[in-house]
Amino acid sequence: MKKITVFTLPNCKNCIKLKNYLNIRNIKYNLIDVSQNKKALEYIKENRCKKAPSILINRTFICGFDRIKIDKILGN
């Protein structure tokens, strides 16, 4: 099972789309609001993600909501 962490911002339309996408597929994930967690915000910036949402699957970052990349990494 892959470890998935989703980094979001409040009122972010693509963040909502990503969460809905994962929920519909019954994919479990940890959710971190980077507006409330400055360490998480710095962590994603260090990994060259400068937009929301950012998703970490095991050790691979995907910046933005990219279904094709997500499905490829998850093996769907």
PyMOL Python script that loads the backbone (N, CA, C, O; Angstrom):
from pymol import cmd

cmd.read_pdbstr("""\
ATOM      1  N   MET A   1       0.847  -1.187   0.000  1.00  0.00           N
ATOM      2  CA  MET A   1       0.000   0.000   0.000  1.00  0.00           C
ATOM      3  C   MET A   1       0.887   1.243   0.000  1.00  0.00           C
ATOM      4  O   MET A   1       1.857   1.325   0.753  1.00  0.00           O
ATOM      5  N   LYS A   2       0.551   2.186  -0.832  1.00  0.00           N
ATOM      6  CA  LYS A   2       1.337   3.400  -0.953  1.00  0.00           C
ATOM      7  C   LYS A   2       0.880   4.434   0.071  1.00  0.00           C
ATOM      8  O   LYS A   2      -0.312   4.582   0.340  1.00  0.00           O
ATOM      9  N   LYS A   3       1.849   5.142   0.634  1.00  0.00           N
ATOM     10  CA  LYS A   3       1.542   6.205   1.583  1.00  0.00           C
ATOM     11  C   LYS A   3       1.300   7.485   0.791  1.00  0.00           C
ATOM     12  O   LYS A   3       2.140   7.909  -0.002  1.00  0.00           O
ATOM     13  N   ILE A   4       0.136   8.094   1.020  1.00  0.00           N
ATOM     14  CA  ILE A   4      -0.266   9.284   0.267  1.00  0.00           C
ATOM     15  C   ILE A   4      -0.534  10.428   1.235  1.00  0.00           C
ATOM     16  O   ILE A   4      -1.264  10.277   2.214  1.00  0.00           O
ATOM     17  N   THR A   5       0.071  11.575   0.941  1.00  0.00           N
ATOM     18  CA  THR A   5      -0.184  12.788   1.705  1.00  0.00           C
ATOM     19  C   THR A   5      -0.589  13.876   0.721  1.00  0.00           C
ATOM     20  O   THR A   5       0.073  14.094  -0.294  1.00  0.00           O
ATOM     21  N   VAL A   6      -1.685  14.552   1.037  1.00  0.00           N
ATOM     22  CA  VAL A   6      -2.190  15.631   0.203  1.00  0.00           C
ATOM     23  C   VAL A   6      -2.002  16.939   0.966  1.00  0.00           C
ATOM     24  O   VAL A   6      -2.462  17.087   2.098  1.00  0.00           O
ATOM     25  N   PHE A   7      -1.318  17.883   0.324  1.00  0.00           N
ATOM     26  CA  PHE A   7      -1.077  19.205   0.896  1.00  0.00           C
ATOM     27  C   PHE A   7      -2.037  20.173   0.212  1.00  0.00           C
ATOM     28  O   PHE A   7      -2.013  20.313  -1.011  1.00  0.00           O
ATOM     29  N   THR A   8      -2.879  20.838   0.994  1.00  0.00           N
ATOM     30  CA  THR A   8      -3.933  21.678   0.432  1.00  0.00           C
ATOM     31  C   THR A   8      -3.928  23.082   1.020  1.00  0.00           C
ATOM     32  O   THR A   8      -3.209  23.392   1.970  1.00  0.00           O
ATOM     33  N   LEU A   9      -4.765  23.916   0.412  1.00  0.00           N
ATOM     34  CA  LEU A   9      -5.070  25.249   0.915  1.00  0.00           C
ATOM     35  C   LEU A   9      -6.584  25.382   1.017  1.00  0.00           C
ATOM     36  O   LEU A   9      -7.305  24.749   0.245  1.00  0.00           O
ATOM     37  N   PRO A  10      -7.083  26.189   1.949  1.00  0.00           N
ATOM     38  CA  PRO A  10      -8.528  26.394   2.043  1.00  0.00           C
ATOM     39  C   PRO A  10      -9.061  27.052   0.764  1.00  0.00           C
ATOM     40  O   PRO A  10      -8.380  27.873   0.149  1.00  0.00           O
ATOM     41  N   ASN A  11     -10.252  26.692   0.385  1.00  0.00           N
ATOM     42  CA  ASN A  11     -10.945  27.280  -0.759  1.00  0.00           C
ATOM     43  C   ASN A  11     -10.226  27.067  -2.094  1.00  0.00           C
ATOM     44  O   ASN A  11     -10.452  27.820  -3.042  1.00  0.00           O
ATOM     45  N   CYS A  12      -9.382  26.074  -2.176  1.00  0.00           N
ATOM     46  CA  CYS A  12      -8.658  25.746  -3.400  1.00  0.00           C
ATOM     47  C   CYS A  12      -9.509  24.760  -4.212  1.00  0.00           C
ATOM     48  O   CYS A  12      -9.754  23.636  -3.775  1.00  0.00           O
ATOM     49  N   LYS A  13      -9.954  25.193  -5.396  1.00  0.00           N
ATOM     50  CA  LYS A  13     -10.844  24.353  -6.202  1.00  0.00           C
ATOM     51  C   LYS A  13     -10.169  23.055  -6.628  1.00  0.00           C
ATOM     52  O   LYS A  13     -10.796  21.996  -6.591  1.00  0.00           O
ATOM     53  N   ASN A  14      -8.905  23.119  -7.031  1.00  0.00           N
ATOM     54  CA  ASN A  14      -8.215  21.894  -7.444  1.00  0.00           C
ATOM     55  C   ASN A  14      -7.932  20.968  -6.263  1.00  0.00           C
ATOM     56  O   ASN A  14      -7.842  19.752  -6.432  1.00  0.00           O
ATOM     57  N   CYS A  15      -7.792  21.542  -5.072  1.00  0.00           N
ATOM     58  CA  CYS A  15      -7.620  20.714  -3.875  1.00  0.00           C
ATOM     59  C   CYS A  15      -8.903  19.915  -3.619  1.00  0.00           C
ATOM     60  O   CYS A  15      -8.850  18.730  -3.289  1.00  0.00           O
ATOM     61  N   ILE A  16     -10.029  20.562  -3.772  1.00  0.00           N
ATOM     62  CA  ILE A  16     -11.316  19.891  -3.587  1.00  0.00           C
ATOM     63  C   ILE A  16     -11.498  18.801  -4.635  1.00  0.00           C
ATOM     64  O   ILE A  16     -11.957  17.704  -4.320  1.00  0.00           O
ATOM     65  N   LYS A  17     -11.139  19.101  -5.877  1.00  0.00           N
ATOM     66  CA  LYS A  17     -11.241  18.107  -6.950  1.00  0.00           C
ATOM     67  C   LYS A  17     -10.367  16.891  -6.649  1.00  0.00           C
ATOM     68  O   LYS A  17     -10.794  15.754  -6.848  1.00  0.00           O
ATOM     69  N   LEU A  18      -9.148  17.129  -6.170  1.00  0.00           N
ATOM     70  CA  LEU A  18      -8.239  16.022  -5.853  1.00  0.00           C
ATOM     71  C   LEU A  18      -8.804  15.165  -4.733  1.00  0.00           C
ATOM     72  O   LEU A  18      -8.804  13.938  -4.835  1.00  0.00           O
ATOM     73  N   LYS A  19      -9.286  15.791  -3.665  1.00  0.00           N
ATOM     74  CA  LYS A  19      -9.844  15.033  -2.547  1.00  0.00           C
ATOM     75  C   LYS A  19     -11.054  14.214  -3.004  1.00  0.00           C
ATOM     76  O   LYS A  19     -11.202  13.054  -2.621  1.00  0.00           O
ATOM     77  N   ASN A  20     -11.913  14.818  -3.821  1.00  0.00           N
ATOM     78  CA  ASN A  20     -13.069  14.083  -4.353  1.00  0.00           C
ATOM     79  C   ASN A  20     -12.619  12.911  -5.211  1.00  0.00           C
ATOM     80  O   ASN A  20     -13.178  11.819  -5.110  1.00  0.00           O
ATOM     81  N   TYR A  21     -11.618  13.125  -6.053  1.00  0.00           N
ATOM     82  CA  TYR A  21     -11.073  12.080  -6.921  1.00  0.00           C
ATOM     83  C   TYR A  21     -10.569  10.894  -6.096  1.00  0.00           C
ATOM     84  O   TYR A  21     -10.860   9.741  -6.414  1.00  0.00           O
ATOM     85  N   LEU A  22      -9.820  11.181  -5.049  1.00  0.00           N
ATOM     86  CA  LEU A  22      -9.284  10.113  -4.195  1.00  0.00           C
ATOM     87  C   LEU A  22     -10.411   9.438  -3.393  1.00  0.00           C
ATOM     88  O   LEU A  22     -10.416   8.217  -3.241  1.00  0.00           O
ATOM     89  N   ASN A  23     -11.345  10.221  -2.892  1.00  0.00           N
ATOM     90  CA  ASN A  23     -12.453   9.665  -2.103  1.00  0.00           C
ATOM     91  C   ASN A  23     -13.331   8.743  -2.935  1.00  0.00           C
ATOM     92  O   ASN A  23     -13.716   7.671  -2.469  1.00  0.00           O
ATOM     93  N   ILE A  24     -13.651   9.140  -4.152  1.00  0.00           N
ATOM     94  CA  ILE A  24     -14.488   8.311  -5.030  1.00  0.00           C
ATOM     95  C   ILE A  24     -13.829   6.965  -5.289  1.00  0.00           C
ATOM     96  O   ILE A  24     -14.513   5.951  -5.431  1.00  0.00           O
ATOM     97  N   ARG A  25     -12.513   6.954  -5.351  1.00  0.00           N
ATOM     98  CA  ARG A  25     -11.758   5.721  -5.613  1.00  0.00           C
ATOM     99  C   ARG A  25     -11.374   4.977  -4.335  1.00  0.00           C
ATOM    100  O   ARG A  25     -10.632   3.995  -4.375  1.00  0.00           O
ATOM    101  N   ASN A  26     -11.893   5.461  -3.196  1.00  0.00           N
ATOM    102  CA  ASN A  26     -11.616   4.860  -1.885  1.00  0.00           C
ATOM    103  C   ASN A  26     -10.119   4.755  -1.608  1.00  0.00           C
ATOM    104  O   ASN A  26      -9.651   3.756  -1.063  1.00  0.00           O
ATOM    105  N   ILE A  27      -9.377   5.783  -1.984  1.00  0.00           N
ATOM    106  CA  ILE A  27      -7.939   5.838  -1.739  1.00  0.00           C
ATOM    107  C   ILE A  27      -7.725   6.624  -0.459  1.00  0.00           C
ATOM    108  O   ILE A  27      -8.142   7.777  -0.354  1.00  0.00           O
ATOM    109  N   LYS A  28      -7.080   6.005   0.505  1.00  0.00           N
ATOM    110  CA  LYS A  28      -6.831   6.656   1.787  1.00  0.00           C
ATOM    111  C   LYS A  28      -5.618   7.572   1.678  1.00  0.00           C
ATOM    112  O   LYS A  28      -4.646   7.266   0.988  1.00  0.00           O
ATOM    113  N   TYR A  29      -5.699   8.699   2.374  1.00  0.00           N
ATOM    114  CA  TYR A  29      -4.618   9.681   2.336  1.00  0.00           C
ATOM    115  C   TYR A  29      -4.616  10.506   3.615  1.00  0.00           C
ATOM    116  O   TYR A  29      -5.625  10.605   4.314  1.00  0.00           O
ATOM    117  N   ASN A  30      -3.467  11.093   3.901  1.00  0.00           N
ATOM    118  CA  ASN A  30      -3.345  12.047   4.996  1.00  0.00           C
ATOM    119  C   ASN A  30      -3.507  13.435   4.394  1.00  0.00           C
ATOM    120  O   ASN A  30      -3.023  13.694   3.292  1.00  0.00           O
ATOM    121  N   LEU A  31      -4.175  14.314   5.096  1.00  0.00           N
ATOM    122  CA  LEU A  31      -4.455  15.655   4.604  1.00  0.00           C
ATOM    123  C   LEU A  31      -3.751  16.678   5.485  1.00  0.00           C
ATOM    124  O   LEU A  31      -3.876  16.651   6.710  1.00  0.00           O
ATOM    125  N   ILE A  32      -3.008  17.583   4.843  1.00  0.00           N
ATOM    126  CA  ILE A  32      -2.329  18.649   5.574  1.00  0.00           C
ATOM    127  C   ILE A  32      -2.683  19.985   4.932  1.00  0.00           C
ATOM    128  O   ILE A  32      -2.464  20.187   3.738  1.00  0.00           O
ATOM    129  N   ASP A  33      -3.227  20.886   5.729  1.00  0.00           N
ATOM    130  CA  ASP A  33      -3.539  22.242   5.284  1.00  0.00           C
ATOM    131  C   ASP A  33      -2.283  23.085   5.485  1.00  0.00           C
ATOM    132  O   ASP A  33      -1.913  23.381   6.621  1.00  0.00           O
ATOM    133  N   VAL A  34      -1.628  23.470   4.400  1.00  0.00           N
ATOM    134  CA  VAL A  34      -0.361  24.191   4.531  1.00  0.00           C
ATOM    135  C   VAL A  34      -0.547  25.627   5.015  1.00  0.00           C
ATOM    136  O   VAL A  34       0.431  26.276   5.387  1.00  0.00           O
ATOM    137  N   SER A  35      -1.771  26.133   5.019  1.00  0.00           N
ATOM    138  CA  SER A  35      -1.991  27.461   5.601  1.00  0.00           C
ATOM    139  C   SER A  35      -1.922  27.393   7.126  1.00  0.00           C
ATOM    140  O   SER A  35      -1.725  28.413   7.787  1.00  0.00           O
ATOM    141  N   GLN A  36      -2.084  26.199   7.681  1.00  0.00           N
ATOM    142  CA  GLN A  36      -2.033  25.991   9.126  1.00  0.00           C
ATOM    143  C   GLN A  36      -0.732  25.321   9.579  1.00  0.00           C
ATOM    144  O   GLN A  36      -0.453  25.245  10.775  1.00  0.00           O
ATOM    145  N   ASN A  37       0.055  24.840   8.626  1.00  0.00           N
ATOM    146  CA  ASN A  37       1.259  24.077   8.957  1.00  0.00           C
ATOM    147  C   ASN A  37       2.428  24.621   8.137  1.00  0.00           C
ATOM    148  O   ASN A  37       2.652  24.199   7.002  1.00  0.00           O
ATOM    149  N   LYS A  38       3.161  25.548   8.717  1.00  0.00           N
ATOM    150  CA  LYS A  38       4.256  26.224   8.003  1.00  0.00           C
ATOM    151  C   LYS A  38       5.414  25.275   7.685  1.00  0.00           C
ATOM    152  O   LYS A  38       6.088  25.447   6.669  1.00  0.00           O
ATOM    153  N   LYS A  39       5.651  24.283   8.535  1.00  0.00           N
ATOM    154  CA  LYS A  39       6.708  23.306   8.245  1.00  0.00           C
ATOM    155  C   LYS A  39       6.366  22.508   6.991  1.00  0.00           C
ATOM    156  O   LYS A  39       7.238  22.233   6.167  1.00  0.00           O
ATOM    157  N   ALA A  40       5.115  22.143   6.854  1.00  0.00           N
ATOM    158  CA  ALA A  40       4.680  21.411   5.655  1.00  0.00           C
ATOM    159  C   ALA A  40       4.808  22.286   4.417  1.00  0.00           C
ATOM    160  O   ALA A  40       5.199  21.804   3.354  1.00  0.00           O
ATOM    161  N   LEU A  41       4.483  23.565   4.547  1.00  0.00           N
ATOM    162  CA  LEU A  41       4.611  24.485   3.419  1.00  0.00           C
ATOM    163  C   LEU A  41       6.065  24.581   2.976  1.00  0.00           C
ATOM    164  O   LEU A  41       6.353  24.536   1.780  1.00  0.00           O
ATOM    165  N   GLU A  42       6.971  24.712   3.918  1.00  0.00           N
ATOM    166  CA  GLU A  42       8.396  24.763   3.580  1.00  0.00           C
ATOM    167  C   GLU A  42       8.861  23.451   2.951  1.00  0.00           C
ATOM    168  O   GLU A  42       9.674  23.456   2.027  1.00  0.00           O
ATOM    169  N   TYR A  43       8.352  22.341   3.447  1.00  0.00           N
ATOM    170  CA  TYR A  43       8.717  21.023   2.917  1.00  0.00           C
ATOM    171  C   TYR A  43       8.329  20.892   1.443  1.00  0.00           C
ATOM    172  O   TYR A  43       9.129  20.423   0.634  1.00  0.00           O
ATOM    173  N   ILE A  44       7.123  21.299   1.092  1.00  0.00           N
ATOM    174  CA  ILE A  44       6.736  21.162  -0.320  1.00  0.00           C
ATOM    175  C   ILE A  44       7.502  22.155  -1.188  1.00  0.00           C
ATOM    176  O   ILE A  44       7.818  21.849  -2.338  1.00  0.00           O
ATOM    177  N   LYS A  45       7.804  23.328  -0.663  1.00  0.00           N
ATOM    178  CA  LYS A  45       8.611  24.296  -1.423  1.00  0.00           C
ATOM    179  C   LYS A  45      10.006  23.745  -1.683  1.00  0.00           C
ATOM    180  O   LYS A  45      10.553  23.917  -2.772  1.00  0.00           O
ATOM    181  N   GLU A  46      10.586  23.079  -0.676  1.00  0.00           N
ATOM    182  CA  GLU A  46      11.910  22.466  -0.840  1.00  0.00           C
ATOM    183  C   GLU A  46      11.895  21.413  -1.933  1.00  0.00           C
ATOM    184  O   GLU A  46      12.921  21.149  -2.559  1.00  0.00           O
ATOM    185  N   ASN A  47      10.745  20.813  -2.165  1.00  0.00           N
ATOM    186  CA  ASN A  47      10.596  19.777  -3.188  1.00  0.00           C
ATOM    187  C   ASN A  47      10.019  20.336  -4.482  1.00  0.00           C
ATOM    188  O   ASN A  47       9.463  19.604  -5.301  1.00  0.00           O
ATOM    189  N   ARG A  48      10.162  21.639  -4.646  1.00  0.00           N
ATOM    190  CA  ARG A  48       9.821  22.355  -5.880  1.00  0.00           C
ATOM    191  C   ARG A  48       8.344  22.364  -6.237  1.00  0.00           C
ATOM    192  O   ARG A  48       7.986  22.511  -7.406  1.00  0.00           O
ATOM    193  N   CYS A  49       7.496  22.210  -5.251  1.00  0.00           N
ATOM    194  CA  CYS A  49       6.058  22.344  -5.497  1.00  0.00           C
ATOM    195  C   CYS A  49       5.643  23.740  -5.058  1.00  0.00           C
ATOM    196  O   CYS A  49       5.788  24.113  -3.894  1.00  0.00           O
ATOM    197  N   LYS A  50       5.129  24.499  -6.007  1.00  0.00           N
ATOM    198  CA  LYS A  50       4.776  25.881  -5.702  1.00  0.00           C
ATOM    199  C   LYS A  50       3.307  26.164  -5.930  1.00  0.00           C
ATOM    200  O   LYS A  50       2.895  27.322  -5.997  1.00  0.00           O
ATOM    201  N   LYS A  51       2.506  25.095  -6.052  1.00  0.00           N
ATOM    202  CA  LYS A  51       1.077  25.309  -6.218  1.00  0.00           C
ATOM    203  C   LYS A  51       0.304  24.236  -5.475  1.00  0.00           C
ATOM    204  O   LYS A  51       0.828  23.172  -5.146  1.00  0.00           O
ATOM    205  N   ALA A  52      -0.946  24.547  -5.225  1.00  0.00           N
ATOM    206  CA  ALA A  52      -1.804  23.602  -4.526  1.00  0.00           C
ATOM    207  C   ALA A  52      -2.774  22.990  -5.529  1.00  0.00           C
ATOM    208  O   ALA A  52      -3.169  23.648  -6.491  1.00  0.00           O
ATOM    209  N   PRO A  53      -3.148  21.771  -5.317  1.00  0.00           N
ATOM    210  CA  PRO A  53      -2.645  20.879  -4.278  1.00  0.00           C
ATOM    211  C   PRO A  53      -1.302  20.285  -4.675  1.00  0.00           C
ATOM    212  O   PRO A  53      -0.923  20.285  -5.847  1.00  0.00           O
ATOM    213  N   SER A  54      -0.605  19.789  -3.690  1.00  0.00           N
ATOM    214  CA  SER A  54       0.590  18.984  -3.911  1.00  0.00           C
ATOM    215  C   SER A  54       0.302  17.630  -3.277  1.00  0.00           C
ATOM    216  O   SER A  54      -0.308  17.543  -2.212  1.00  0.00           O
ATOM    217  N   ILE A  55       0.744  16.597  -3.937  1.00  0.00           N
ATOM    218  CA  ILE A  55       0.485  15.252  -3.430  1.00  0.00           C
ATOM    219  C   ILE A  55       1.802  14.497  -3.379  1.00  0.00           C
ATOM    220  O   ILE A  55       2.593  14.533  -4.321  1.00  0.00           O
ATOM    221  N   LEU A  56       2.023  13.816  -2.267  1.00  0.00           N
ATOM    222  CA  LEU A  56       3.214  13.000  -2.072  1.00  0.00           C
ATOM    223  C   LEU A  56       2.764  11.550  -2.002  1.00  0.00           C
ATOM    224  O   LEU A  56       2.015  11.155  -1.108  1.00  0.00           O
ATOM    225  N   ILE A  57       3.238  10.765  -2.965  1.00  0.00           N
ATOM    226  CA  ILE A  57       2.926   9.340  -2.991  1.00  0.00           C
ATOM    227  C   ILE A  57       4.243   8.608  -2.769  1.00  0.00           C
ATOM    228  O   ILE A  57       5.137   8.631  -3.615  1.00  0.00           O
ATOM    229  N   ASN A  58       4.341   7.960  -1.614  1.00  0.00           N
ATOM    230  CA  ASN A  58       5.606   7.397  -1.138  1.00  0.00           C
ATOM    231  C   ASN A  58       6.642   8.513  -1.130  1.00  0.00           C
ATOM    232  O   ASN A  58       6.595   9.363  -0.241  1.00  0.00           O
ATOM    233  N   ARG A  59       7.567   8.552  -2.067  1.00  0.00           N
ATOM    234  CA  ARG A  59       8.583   9.608  -2.090  1.00  0.00           C
ATOM    235  C   ARG A  59       8.520  10.460  -3.358  1.00  0.00           C
ATOM    236  O   ARG A  59       9.468  11.178  -3.676  1.00  0.00           O
ATOM    237  N   THR A  60       7.411  10.378  -4.070  1.00  0.00           N
ATOM    238  CA  THR A  60       7.262  11.110  -5.325  1.00  0.00           C
ATOM    239  C   THR A  60       6.251  12.232  -5.162  1.00  0.00           C
ATOM    240  O   THR A  60       5.106  11.994  -4.777  1.00  0.00           O
ATOM    241  N   PHE A  61       6.678  13.464  -5.458  1.00  0.00           N
ATOM    242  CA  PHE A  61       5.792  14.613  -5.416  1.00  0.00           C
ATOM    243  C   PHE A  61       5.135  14.829  -6.766  1.00  0.00           C
ATOM    244  O   PHE A  61       5.764  14.666  -7.812  1.00  0.00           O
ATOM    245  N   ILE A  62       3.860  15.197  -6.730  1.00  0.00           N
ATOM    246  CA  ILE A  62       3.138  15.663  -7.897  1.00  0.00           C
ATOM    247  C   ILE A  62       2.607  17.046  -7.530  1.00  0.00           C
ATOM    248  O   ILE A  62       1.865  17.200  -6.560  1.00  0.00           O
ATOM    249  N   CYS A  63       2.989  18.028  -8.302  1.00  0.00           N
ATOM    250  CA  CYS A  63       2.561  19.405  -8.036  1.00  0.00           C
ATOM    251  C   CYS A  63       1.332  19.713  -8.878  1.00  0.00           C
ATOM    252  O   CYS A  63       1.387  19.668 -10.107  1.00  0.00           O
ATOM    253  N   GLY A  64       0.237  20.022  -8.223  1.00  0.00           N
ATOM    254  CA  GLY A  64      -1.015  20.261  -8.918  1.00  0.00           C
ATOM    255  C   GLY A  64      -1.801  18.965  -9.048  1.00  0.00           C
ATOM    256  O   GLY A  64      -1.297  17.885  -8.741  1.00  0.00           O
ATOM    257  N   PHE A  65      -3.024  19.086  -9.501  1.00  0.00           N
ATOM    258  CA  PHE A  65      -3.901  17.926  -9.657  1.00  0.00           C
ATOM    259  C   PHE A  65      -3.716  17.372 -11.061  1.00  0.00           C
ATOM    260  O   PHE A  65      -4.268  17.896 -12.028  1.00  0.00           O
ATOM    261  N   ASP A  66      -2.928  16.297 -11.158  1.00  0.00           N
ATOM    262  CA  ASP A  66      -2.622  15.657 -12.446  1.00  0.00           C
ATOM    263  C   ASP A  66      -3.063  14.198 -12.371  1.00  0.00           C
ATOM    264  O   ASP A  66      -2.313  13.340 -11.903  1.00  0.00           O
ATOM    265  N   ARG A  67      -4.292  13.918 -12.839  1.00  0.00           N
ATOM    266  CA  ARG A  67      -4.853  12.569 -12.755  1.00  0.00           C
ATOM    267  C   ARG A  67      -3.977  11.522 -13.423  1.00  0.00           C
ATOM    268  O   ARG A  67      -3.832  10.413 -12.910  1.00  0.00           O
ATOM    269  N   ILE A  68      -3.396  11.864 -14.559  1.00  0.00           N
ATOM    270  CA  ILE A  68      -2.585  10.900 -15.309  1.00  0.00           C
ATOM    271  C   ILE A  68      -1.370  10.474 -14.479  1.00  0.00           C
ATOM    272  O   ILE A  68      -1.081   9.282 -14.374  1.00  0.00           O
ATOM    273  N   LYS A  69      -0.667  11.430 -13.898  1.00  0.00           N
ATOM    274  CA  LYS A  69       0.505  11.103 -13.070  1.00  0.00           C
ATOM    275  C   LYS A  69       0.091  10.324 -11.823  1.00  0.00           C
ATOM    276  O   LYS A  69       0.755   9.361 -11.436  1.00  0.00           O
ATOM    277  N   ILE A  70      -0.997  10.739 -11.203  1.00  0.00           N
ATOM    278  CA  ILE A  70      -1.474  10.055  -9.998  1.00  0.00           C
ATOM    279  C   ILE A  70      -1.806   8.603 -10.314  1.00  0.00           C
ATOM    280  O   ILE A  70      -1.372   7.691  -9.609  1.00  0.00           O
ATOM    281  N   ASP A  71      -2.576   8.396 -11.375  1.00  0.00           N
ATOM    282  CA  ASP A  71      -2.955   7.039 -11.753  1.00  0.00           C
ATOM    283  C   ASP A  71      -1.736   6.193 -12.113  1.00  0.00           C
ATOM    284  O   ASP A  71      -1.679   5.009 -11.778  1.00  0.00           O
ATOM    285  N   LYS A  72      -0.774   6.789 -12.786  1.00  0.00           N
ATOM    286  CA  LYS A  72       0.429   6.064 -13.173  1.00  0.00           C
ATOM    287  C   LYS A  72       1.202   5.582 -11.939  1.00  0.00           C
ATOM    288  O   LYS A  72       1.631   4.430 -11.874  1.00  0.00           O
ATOM    289  N   ILE A  73       1.369   6.467 -10.979  1.00  0.00           N
ATOM    290  CA  ILE A  73       2.113   6.114  -9.761  1.00  0.00           C
ATOM    291  C   ILE A  73       1.338   5.093  -8.918  1.00  0.00           C
ATOM    292  O   ILE A  73       1.928   4.196  -8.317  1.00  0.00           O
ATOM    293  N   LEU A  74       0.008   5.245  -8.885  1.00  0.00           N
ATOM    294  CA  LEU A  74      -0.809   4.319  -8.098  1.00  0.00           C
ATOM    295  C   LEU A  74      -1.067   3.008  -8.823  1.00  0.00           C
ATOM    296  O   LEU A  74      -1.571   2.054  -8.231  1.00  0.00           O
ATOM    297  N   GLY A  75      -0.719   2.963 -10.110  1.00  0.00           N
ATOM    298  CA  GLY A  75      -0.907   1.730 -10.864  1.00  0.00           C
ATOM    299  C   GLY A  75      -2.333   1.519 -11.320  1.00  0.00           C
ATOM    300  O   GLY A  75      -2.762   0.379 -11.500  1.00  0.00           O
ATOM    301  N   ASN A  76      -3.077   2.600 -11.511  1.00  0.00           N
ATOM    302  CA  ASN A  76      -4.478   2.505 -11.970  1.00  0.00           C
ATOM    303  C   ASN A  76      -4.568   2.673 -13.467  1.00  0.00           C
ATOM    304  O   ASN A  76      -5.662   2.623 -14.029  1.00  0.00           O
TER     305      ASN A  76
END
""", "prot")
cmd.dss("prot")
cmd.show_as("cartoon", "prot")
cmd.util.cbc("prot")
cmd.orient("prot")
